[in-house]
């Protein structure tokens, strides 16, 4: 079993490309406490794992889980504010993911104001 590719942004937040249900137990074993899914369902077609399947696996692994889907090229002020709220309230460390990890990283930087 391969470990999901993770990029650390701070001591409490990391990002990753698309994750599937099978990765949730590995993330819990790696010490993550929360997962934020920033990728809309079926953005990558019918083979993309659905939010519901990932959420079920995350909860079964003991992780807090939030679905905050955002477009790849635009994150609204409301979405950025919600992400900031999640950063402040979810158990840490947090892993956010999307297709490549880029939009989750953009959300993080916008949410912390840098």
Secondary structure by P-SEA (a helix, b strand, c coil): ccccbbbbccccbbbbccccccaaaaaaaacccbbbbcccccccccccccaaaaaaaaaaabbbbbbbccccccccaaaaaaaaaaaacccccbbbbcccaaaaaaaaaaaacc
